[in-house]
């Protein structure tokens, strides 16, 4: 096990409906040998709402993955949520 700290993170995305969208969203994880703990998607008209979550992502990979996800063709909006950061702010 490495000494790199791990964090829980959820990426919430809205994107254009496209047949290859979900596989394109998973590619950045696969390139880093990461497997999401949860992936959820829901289509609403011409928009796909997607959540991709990991309970223990290497902290140094979070900003890289967010940047990769923002570059996926069709992504309109992306929000990153970190449960521990939300608890500390409360």
C-alpha positions in Angstrom: 0.0 0.0 0.0 1.4 3.4 -0.9 1.8 6.4 1.4 -0.4 8.6 -0.8 -3.4 9.8 1.1 -6.8 8.7 -0.2 -10.1 10.7 -0.2 -13.7 10.0 -0.9 -14.9 11.9 -4.0 -18.1 12.1 -6.1 -18.2 13.6 -9.6 -21.7 14.8 -10.6 -22.0 15.5 -14.4 -24.5 16.8 -16.8 -23.7 15.9 -20.5 -25.2 15.6 -23.9 -26.8 12.2 -24.6 -24.4 10.2 -26.7 -24.0 6.4 -27.3 -20.3 6.5 -26.2 -20.6 9.0 -23.3 -20.4 6.5 -20.4 -17.4 4.7 -21.7 -15.6 8.0 -22.4 -16.3 9.0 -18.8 -14.7 5.8 -17.5 -11.5 6.0 -19.6 -9.7 8.5 -17.3 -10.2 6.0 -14.4 -9.0 3.0 -16.4 -5.8 4.9 -17.6 -4.9 5.4 -13.9 -5.8 1.8 -13.0 -8.8 3.0 -10.8 -12.2 1.4 -10.6 -15.1 3.6 -9.4 -17.1 2.2 -6.5 -20.4 3.6 -8.0 -21.5 4.9 -11.3 -25.1 6.0 -11.8 -26.7 7.6 -14.8 -30.1 8.8 -15.7 -31.3 10.3 -19.0 -33.7 13.3 -19.0 -34.5 14.4 -22.5 -31.3 15.5 -24.2 -29.3 15.4 -20.9 -27.5 12.6 -19.1 -27.1 13.0 -15.4 -24.1 11.0 -14.2 -22.5 10.3 -10.8 -19.1 8.6 -10.5 -17.9 7.9 -7.0 -14.9 6.4 -5.2 -14.6 5.8 -1.5 -10.7 5.9 -1.6 -9.2 7.8 -4.5 -5.5 8.8 -4.4 -5.7 12.5 -3.4 -3.2 13.5 -6.0 -5.4 12.0 -8.8 -8.6 13.9 -8.0 -7.7 17.2 -9.8 -6.3 15.2 -12.8 -9.5 13.1 -13.1 -11.7 16.2 -12.8 -9.7 17.9 -15.6 -10.0 14.8 -17.8 -13.8 14.5 -17.2 -14.3 18.2 -18.0 -12.6 17.6 -21.4 -14.9 14.7 -22.4 -16.9 15.8 -25.4 -20.5 16.6 -24.4 -19.9 17.4 -20.7 -21.8 20.5 -19.9 -21.2 20.8 -16.1 -19.2 19.0 -13.5 -19.4 19.3 -9.7 -16.9 17.6 -7.4 -18.1 16.6 -4.0 -16.0 15.4 -1.1 -18.0 14.2 1.9 -15.3 14.8 4.5 -14.8 18.4 3.3 -18.5 19.0 3.6 -18.5 17.6 7.2 -15.6 19.8 8.2 -17.4 22.9 6.9 -20.5 22.2 8.9 
